[in-house]
């Protein structure tokens, strides 16, 4: 999605207080029903903050953005991911 806006994200959002999700920079994915750039497999288009947030959630630190929509990232030894904080026994019970 177009744009390079960024924002500090809350650690948690209460269900009845989701106004932050309306912010222009809030991480978003747009669903592409038909095609994007002629490709019918391009189903999702994230905004800039969405990419940053996904990379960080996976434990990556962005080192560089050499051009639009290009991110150079490296696995961080200090960022915790949901894999680190999940209740593994709950995962197995599904």
C-alpha positions as CSV (number, residue, x, y, z in Angstrom):
1,X,0.0,0.0,0.0
2,X,1.2,3.5,-0.7
3,X,2.8,5.6,2.1
4,X,5.7,5.6,4.5
5,X,4.0,6.7,7.7
6,X,5.1,5.1,11.0
7,X,3.8,5.2,14.5
8,X,4.5,3.9,18.0
9,X,2.2,1.0,18.6
10,X,0.5,0.2,21.9
11,X,1.4,-3.1,23.5
12,X,-2.3,-4.0,23.8
13,X,-5.6,-2.5,22.5
14,X,-8.7,-2.9,24.5
15,X,-11.6,-4.4,22.5
16,X,-13.8,-1.3,23.0
17,X,-11.0,1.2,22.5
18,X,-9.8,0.5,18.9
19,X,-9.6,4.1,17.7
20,X,-5.8,3.7,17.1
21,X,-6.6,1.3,14.3
22,X,-8.0,4.3,12.3
23,X,-4.6,6.1,12.3
24,X,-3.2,6.3,8.8
25,X,0.1,4.7,10.0
26,X,-1.6,1.8,11.9
27,X,-0.4,-1.6,10.4
28,X,-2.9,-2.6,7.7
29,X,-3.3,-5.2,5.0
30,X,-5.5,-4.6,2.0
31,X,-7.1,-7.6,0.5
32,X,-6.8,-7.8,-3.3
33,X,-9.9,-9.6,-4.7
34,X,-8.8,-9.9,-8.3
35,X,-5.3,-8.9,-9.4
36,X,-2.5,-6.6,-8.4
37,X,0.0,-5.8,-11.2
38,X,-1.6,-8.4,-13.3
39,X,-0.9,-11.2,-10.8
40,X,-3.9,-13.0,-9.4
41,X,-1.8,-14.5,-6.5
42,X,-1.1,-11.0,-5.1
43,X,-3.9,-11.3,-2.5
44,X,-2.5,-9.0,0.3
45,X,-0.9,-5.6,0.2
46,X,0.5,-4.3,3.5
47,X,1.3,-0.7,4.3
48,X,4.8,0.4,5.4
49,X,4.0,0.1,9.2
50,X,2.5,-3.3,8.5
51,X,5.8,-4.6,7.0
52,X,7.8,-3.1,9.8
53,X,5.5,-4.6,12.4
54,X,5.5,-8.1,10.8
55,X,9.2,-8.2,10.5
56,X,9.6,-7.1,14.2
57,X,7.0,-9.6,15.3
58,X,9.0,-12.3,13.6
59,X,12.2,-11.2,15.4
60,X,13.8,-9.2,12.6
61,X,15.5,-5.8,12.9
62,X,15.4,-3.6,9.8
63,X,18.9,-2.5,8.9
64,X,18.1,-0.5,5.7
65,X,15.4,0.5,3.3
66,X,17.3,1.1,0.1
67,X,14.2,1.9,-2.0
68,X,10.4,1.9,-1.6
69,X,9.0,-1.4,-0.5
70,X,12.5,-3.0,-0.1
71,X,13.6,-3.9,3.4
72,X,17.0,-5.3,4.4
73,X,16.5,-7.1,7.8
74,X,18.5,-9.4,10.0
75,X,17.4,-11.7,12.8
76,X,17.7,-9.9,16.1
77,X,19.0,-11.6,19.2
78,X,17.1,-9.2,21.5
79,X,13.6,-9.0,20.0
80,X,11.1,-11.5,21.5
81,X,8.6,-13.1,19.1
82,X,5.3,-14.6,19.8
83,X,7.1,-18.0,19.6
84,X,9.1,-16.9,22.7
85,X,6.0,-15.9,24.6
86,X,3.3,-18.4,23.5
87,X,2.0,-21.0,25.9
88,X,3.3,-24.0,23.9
89,X,1.1,-26.5,25.7
90,X,-2.0,-24.4,24.7
91,X,-0.7,-24.5,21.1
92,X,-0.4,-28.3,21.2
93,X,-4.0,-28.6,22.6
94,X,-5.5,-27.2,19.4
